[in-house]
Amino acid sequence: MEITDRAQSTQATLRYLAEAENGGFSFDNVQRNANIMTQLGGKAIVLPTAWKTGTTIVGLIYKDGIVLGADTRATGGTEVVDKNCEKIHYLAPNIWCCGAGTAADTEKTTELIASNLELLRLSTGTPSRVVTALTLTKRMLYKYQGHVSAALIIGGTDCNGAHLYSIHPHGSTQRLPYTTMGSGSLAAMAVFETRFTEDMEEDKAVELVRDSIRAGIFNDLGSGSNIDVTVIRNDSTVTRHRGYENAAGDAADYKAKYTRPEKLTPPAGTTFVISESFKPHKVAPPAYTPALSTAMEI
């Protein structure tokens, strides 16, 4: 309800106080669950649950700018569908964004915001500000009420310094000196809370981001493969480290350490062959060879 005058504000306050004084349990979800069971024909064993996404993305503010980091594993359910997915997206020359959630939603959301920022730069003739990217993104996500599954970390520098924001799929935002998102965020945050200090040097900040992504990769099945790092400095220079480190290691190294048991390697002739037959394919027609032509005389 939109409150337009003092009388409506007083009535809303009185209703809230009356509800608070009554106390007791809330059974609001009982009717909701009954409606869901009715829609599903009464055959639902469990109620629908939220989708779980697998990613580890992090960001921190250091002495001279921003460092963003992400893993590169993309999953579809329980299967790994991409081992080298790019999760750090371009928004503006001085603003970059890490995305967690549905891959299509994060990519198209960041592409749309990057396009709007480009049009704004052409219109005003000034560099993009981080708070502008934040406002455009949070308004779009709030408009869709969480149905666009994009959890983002926006980092960048402008005339007001370095800024780092986290944006949740419903549009809520936070401004923090360091932040993590995704299913591996708890392990990454543990590393940050242990080792983060203000005014870090660039090499130490990159090392901390690398170790936090490592923690997410080794403690979360939805995160894995490589580590991507992007450094955004206060002078608007950007350094991208695509494939900064292969945290999971090379598969050949693991295979070299593993000795296959003899029981899992059946010798030739273990399976009895009843009969064999060979039927060749039809003989292909001879290839067409054009006749030799002579030079035209005039």
C-alpha angles and dihedrals in degrees: 000000000000113000110218104167143019093263093059090046090054092048092050091050092050092050091050092050091048092052091047093052093051092059120170131116125320117232096180092123094055093078091042092054091046091053091050091051090050092051091050092050095250091284098107113119093188131014119253114276132207121269115258117218126200120221142111117215126166141174138184141180115237134179098285105023145308134325119199125188138183142168121240106227120118118190135194106201105309096339127092106233100174128023096188106040116159111231101168106085133194119245102158136341089269099031129067132174136210116213133205127177129044108009095221092049095050094046097047093042093053091043091054094048091046090053092050091048091051091052090048092051091050090049098046101028091224132110118266119264122222093232089057091056089046093052095047092049098045092047092052094048092046090051090060093045096227097311088115100075100213122133107183142188112203119196131173149124131246140154089302096054134253120341132188124188136174119210123196123210093258092055102260114139140197132195111215140160089234133005143172134202138181134054091303093049096106094058091045092048090053089060092047095049090050100047111018118117131170121260095021121179117251097250092049091047092051090048091051092049090049093051092047091053088047089055090052093048095050096043101040127058091205092062126064152111117061137003121237120197129188123188119200114189130201090249088062094251115138130202118193121198104195107190092006090172138357095228096180093052131226118309090224090063092054093046091051090058093050123083113201112228115245091234089064092053107068115201123241112280096031091120112062113232113215099189142343132213135177124201115180122214122254115284110260116240115254115273117258113257115193118225117256112259127211127226114274114249124215 
